[in-house]
Amino acid sequence: MNELQQGAKTMKRTSPLLLAALVANLATIAACFPGTSDGGVGGGPPDSGLPSEPGTDLPGLGSASAPTADAVIGRIRNTLVGVDPLAGNFAKAIAQVKPNLPTMTNPVQATGLDQIPLLVYGACTDAKLASYNVPTTGTISANSAPLVAAGMKMLDTGLAGLASQGTSSADFQAALQSLVGTLAADKSTTQTMTTSFIAVCMASTTAAVSMVGY
């Protein structure tokens, strides 16, 4: 079994729990964005500051929008160092998956968000470990720190630095550390640094790219 096939098998077992944790933490960060507080001064109505843009409270507009296919591809390209939507496995994945991705921004009607991890997987297999200072050799346990740091860098790039600077930074770190620990303890298959990097890449990038409303 080659490393890409092994990586896919690894993600089938490890991604759901981590992604759930990361998405939950993303929701926490989003709740801390300026202008999201429900409370006003002295118990009165909240201070809205500048008027909202027309339609920002409507599904599919402003802060309530879902990412379309082109937006998803752009987010992945911007999140991962050195990936090219016109080359490699990322390009092949786009050709296969893009028709299934959302075509509208209304999150109530948009379909295909569940296809994002497939697209991310293609991009993550193109990403280079060296771009994130992750060794290609050695044990997963010994290289836990650089793997977690790589995941945090991906989240930070996709979320404008909020992963490491926001109030949920410790939670992000813990979720990634949990994934790396799971990979290191996995005895059913022989994990390598490459497959572990792909797993971390998929979890972090999918969580960042899948956010609705930005």
C-alpha angles and dihedrals in degrees: 000000000000123000095258092053090045090049091054091050090049093053093051088063102035110031105072097063096042094045090051090053094046094047090049090052091048089055089053091052092046089053089058095055115119113271097028098098116115095201126089132197113286093000093296127123116307118269103251096189110194116019115266118252112262110273097011090127094052123094110262095021132091114327093003098060129121121217116258123215095272091046092052092050090048093050092051091048091050094045099050124060115237101000117138123202088207097054144042128007091327091064091047091050092049091053090053102036107031095082089058096050123098116288096188134052097223103107090204092059102026116110132187101052087125088066093065095089090057091055092044091052091058091050094046092055087057095049114101121232089216090061087065098037091249115147118236092216136046132059125310091234092054091049098043093116097055091045092053090044090053091053091049091049090053092049091047092050092049095044102039094253096308094122094068098026101041128088092260096057093113091050092052090050092049093049092051092045089052091054093048090048090052091051092048091051095046106117098168092080134019104256119204132193089257096054090044091051090051090051092051091044093051095048096047098041095044091051092050097042096045096061115123120219108037 
